[in-house]
Amino acid sequence: MQRDQRDTLRLARVIGDVLDPFTTSINLRVVYNNKEVRNGCDLRPSMVINQPRVEVGGDDLRTFYTLVMVDPDAPTPSNPYHKEYLHWLVTDIPATTGVTFGNEVVSYECPSPTMGIHRLVLVLFRQLRREIVHAPENRHNFDTRDFAKLNNFGLPVAAVYFNCQRENGTGGRRM
């Protein structure tokens, strides 16, 4: 991972609140309506209604990945008692493809924060092999670290996050 990207994830407390420190080893490209997600960018709910186009790098077509999208600030950043809220889970994504080639275990749910500025984190894990990953019982109180341990994924291979707040909200998250 480039130093500035890791620093951005650390400053935004993505590393710490959601992830342990890791090194990016695969390209992850997330695009909503022709707007590429960059760490810390602001997207409103109207911009993220539909699931994004997600492209996964890699070079070995026999390698598969799992994508997790969570909100660690649900229902509000000042009282995140639902953290992490699971917005999307896709497994068995072949290297050099995108999520449309994977298995959607938990369907995409559009972020719709009502209070505060929420971080939406997309995390990519390398799978040891193609396997069945079961959907959690609930979307709320998901734990990305526990999920990775349960499925023997190890540390992430890539991650990106964006900020989202209600449509008429103002301001930005301070880092």
C-alpha positions in Angstrom: 0.0 0.0 0.0 1.3 3.4 -0.8 2.3 5.3 2.4 -0.2 8.1 1.8 -3.1 5.7 1.3 -2.2 3.8 4.5 -1.8 7.1 6.4 -5.3 8.1 5.1 -6.8 4.9 6.3 -5.1 5.3 9.7 -6.0 9.0 10.1 -9.7 8.2 9.3 -9.4 5.4 11.9 -10.4 2.7 9.3 -7.2 1.0 10.4 -8.0 0.6 14.1 -11.8 0.7 14.0 -12.3 -1.8 11.2 -9.0 -3.3 10.1 -5.6 -4.2 11.4 -2.6 -2.6 9.6 -2.0 -4.4 6.3 -0.1 -3.9 3.0 -2.1 -3.5 -0.2 -1.1 -6.2 -2.7 -4.0 -6.1 -5.2 -5.6 -3.3 -7.1 -9.2 -2.5 -6.0 -11.1 0.0 -8.1 -14.6 1.1 -7.0 -16.7 3.3 -9.2 -20.2 4.8 -8.5 -21.7 6.5 -11.6 -18.4 7.2 -13.3 -16.9 8.6 -10.0 -14.0 6.6 -8.7 -13.9 6.2 -4.9 -10.8 7.6 -3.4 -10.1 7.4 0.3 -12.0 10.1 2.1 -14.1 11.3 -0.8 -17.7 12.5 -0.1 -20.6 10.7 -1.8 -24.2 11.4 -1.0 -26.9 8.7 -0.8 -28.3 9.7 -4.2 -24.9 8.9 -5.7 -24.7 5.4 -4.1 -28.2 4.1 -4.7 -27.0 1.3 -7.0 -24.1 -1.0 -6.2 -20.8 0.3 -7.6 -18.7 -1.2 -10.4 -15.9 -3.0 -8.6 -12.8 -4.2 -10.4 -10.3 -6.6 -8.8 -6.7 -6.9 -9.9 -4.4 -9.8 -9.6 -2.8 -12.0 -12.1 -3.6 -15.6 -11.2 -7.1 -16.5 -12.6 -7.2 -19.4 -10.1 -7.2 -16.9 -7.2 -10.5 -15.7 -5.7 -11.4 -12.8 -3.5 -14.1 -11.7 -1.1 -15.4 -8.1 -0.9 -17.0 -6.7 2.3 -18.6 -3.3 2.6 -19.3 -2.0 6.1 -20.3 1.1 8.0 -18.5 1.4 11.3 -20.5 4.5 12.2 -24.1 3.0 12.3 -26.5 4.3 13.3 -24.6 7.5 14.3 -20.9 8.2 14.6 -21.4 9.5 18.1 -23.2 6.3 19.2 -22.3 3.5 16.7 -24.0 0.6 18.6 -24.8 -1.2 15.3 -21.2 -1.1 14.1 -20.2 -2.6 11.9 -23.3 -2.5 9.6 -22.8 -4.9 6.7 -23.9 -3.3 3.4 -22.6 -5.9 1.0 -20.8 -9.2 0.8 -19.5 -10.9 -2.4 -17.3 -14.0 -2.4 -15.5 -16.0 -5.1 -14.6 -13.0 -7.2 -12.0 -14.3 -9.7 -8.8 -12.2 -10.0 -8.7 -9.7 -12.9 -12.5 -9.5 -12.9 -15.2 -7.7 -10.9 -18.0 -8.4 -8.4 -20.4 -9.4 -11.2 -18.4 -12.6 -11.6 -18.6 -13.4 -7.9 -21.2 -14.8 -5.6 -23.4 -12.2 -3.9 -23.9 -13.6 -0.4 -25.5 -10.4 1.1 -27.2 -8.1 -1.4 -26.1 -4.5 -1.8 -27.9 -2.1 0.5 -27.6 1.6 -0.2 -26.0 3.6 2.6 -28.6 6.1 3.9 -27.2 7.8 7.0 -29.7 10.0 8.9 -27.2 11.7 11.3 -23.6 12.5 11.0 -20.9 11.6 8.5 -20.4 7.9 8.1 -17.4 6.0 6.7 -18.2 3.3 4.2 -15.4 0.8 4.0 -14.9 -1.6 1.1 -12.4 -4.4 2.0 -10.9 -7.1 -0.2 -9.7 -10.4 1.1 -7.9 -13.2 -0.7 -9.6 -16.5 -0.3 -7.5 -19.7 0.2 -9.8 -21.5 -2.2 -13.3 -21.3 -3.6 -15.7 -22.1 -0.8 -19.1 -21.5 0.6 -19.2 -18.5 2.9 -22.5 -18.2 4.8 -24.3 -14.9 5.3 -24.4 -13.6 8.8 -27.7 -13.7 10.7 -27.9 -9.9 10.9 -26.4 -7.0 9.0 -25.8 -5.0 12.2 -22.9 -5.8 14.6 -20.9 -7.5 11.8 -17.2 -7.7 12.6 -14.8 -7.7 9.7 -11.9 -9.0 11.7 -13.9 -11.9 13.1 -15.3 -12.7 9.7 -11.8 -12.8 8.2 -10.6 -15.1 11.0 -13.6 -17.4 10.7 -13.0 -17.8 7.0 -9.1 -18.0 7.2 -8.7 -14.9 5.0 -5.9 -13.3 7.0 -5.2 -9.6 6.5 -6.9 -7.6 3.7 -5.2 -7.3 0.4 -6.9 -3.9 -0.4 -9.3 -1.4 1.1 -10.9 1.9 0.3 -13.4 4.1 2.1 -15.7 7.1 1.4 -17.7 9.4 3.6 -21.4 9.6 3.3 -24.0 11.8 5.0 -27.7 12.6 4.5 -28.5 14.3 1.2 -28.8 17.8 2.7 -26.0 17.5 5.3 -23.1 19.9 5.3 -19.5 19.8 6.1 -17.0 16.9 6.0 -15.3 14.5 8.2 -12.2 15.9 9.8 -9.0 13.8 9.7 
